Amino acid sequence: MQWVKDGAVPATEALEQDAAMCRQHAWREAQYNSWAYRPYGWSPYAGGRRFGGGWPYGPYYDPFFEEARLTDFCMRAKGYELVPVEKSAPAQNAPAEKPPA
């Protein structure tokens, strides 16, 4: 898979700069969400009844998946599109030379 912008692969420096910035922002947001907003243990909500929360993401929230999702979102917001890279034909092995007898 390759990020392209306007139908062409952008210059390596521009692509790396945009990707690095998106990864940094995504990492920061995923870490903030995983520690700042996540209650620990059981939370008293809903009229005094207790339930296992994990608000807003649920008990199976994984900051690594969230980081990947946010990075993808950031790159798409910058105008990039993720497209498959065409496979090149496998190189044909040259016939091996026979050793002198």
C-alpha positions in Angstrom: 0.0 0.0 0.0 1.2 3.5 -0.8 0.0 7.0 0.1 -0.7 9.1 -3.1 -1.9 12.6 -3.4 -3.7 13.9 -6.5 -3.2 10.6 -8.2 0.6 10.6 -7.9 3.2 9.6 -5.3 4.4 12.9 -3.7 8.0 13.8 -3.1 9.5 11.5 -0.4 10.4 14.5 1.8 6.8 15.9 1.7 5.3 12.5 2.3 7.6 11.7 5.2 7.0 15.1 6.8 3.2 14.8 6.6 3.3 11.2 7.8 5.5 12.0 10.7 3.3 14.9 11.8 0.2 12.7 11.5 1.8 9.9 13.6 2.9 12.4 16.3 -0.6 13.9 16.6 -2.3 10.5 16.5 0.1 9.1 19.2 -0.6 12.1 21.4 -4.4 11.9 21.0 -4.5 8.1 21.5 -2.4 8.3 24.7 -4.5 11.2 26.0 -7.7 9.3 25.4 -6.5 6.1 26.9 -5.3 7.7 30.2 -7.2 10.9 30.7 -10.7 9.8 29.8 -10.8 6.2 30.8 -12.2 5.5 34.3 -10.5 2.8 36.3 -12.6 0.0 37.6 -16.3 0.3 38.2 -18.1 3.6 37.8 -21.3 4.7 39.6 -23.6 5.9 36.9 -27.2 5.5 35.9 -29.0 6.3 39.2 -26.5 4.7 41.5 -26.3 1.4 39.7 -22.8 0.3 38.9 -21.5 -1.0 35.6 -18.2 -1.6 34.0 -17.5 1.3 31.8 -14.5 2.2 29.7 -16.3 5.3 28.5 -16.1 6.4 25.8 -14.4 3.4 24.1 -15.6 0.3 26.0 -13.6 -2.3 27.8 -11.6 -3.4 24.8 -10.2 0.0 23.7 -6.6 -0.3 22.4 -4.6 2.9 22.0 -2.5 1.3 19.3 -5.5 0.6 17.0 -6.8 4.1 17.8 -3.4 5.6 16.9 -3.5 3.8 13.5 -7.1 5.0 12.9 -6.2 8.6 13.7 -3.1 8.5 11.6 -5.1 7.3 8.6 -7.7 10.0 9.3 -5.1 12.7 9.4 -3.4 11.6 6.1 -6.8 11.4 4.4 -7.7 14.9 5.7 -4.4 16.2 4.1 -5.6 14.9 0.7 -3.7 11.6 0.6 -5.3 8.3 -0.5 -4.0 4.8 0.3 -3.8 2.7 -2.8 -2.3 -0.8 -3.5 1.1 -0.9 -5.2 1.4 -3.0 -8.3 3.6 -6.0 -8.0 6.5 -6.2 -10.3 7.2 -9.3 -12.3 9.5 -11.7 -10.4 13.0 -11.7 -11.7 13.9 -14.7 -13.8 17.0 -16.5 -12.5 19.7 -16.7 -15.0 20.8 -20.2 -15.8 23.6 -21.3 -13.5 26.9 -21.9 -15.1 28.2 -25.4 -14.9 31.5 -25.7 -13.0 34.4 -26.9 -15.2 34.8 -30.6 -15.1 
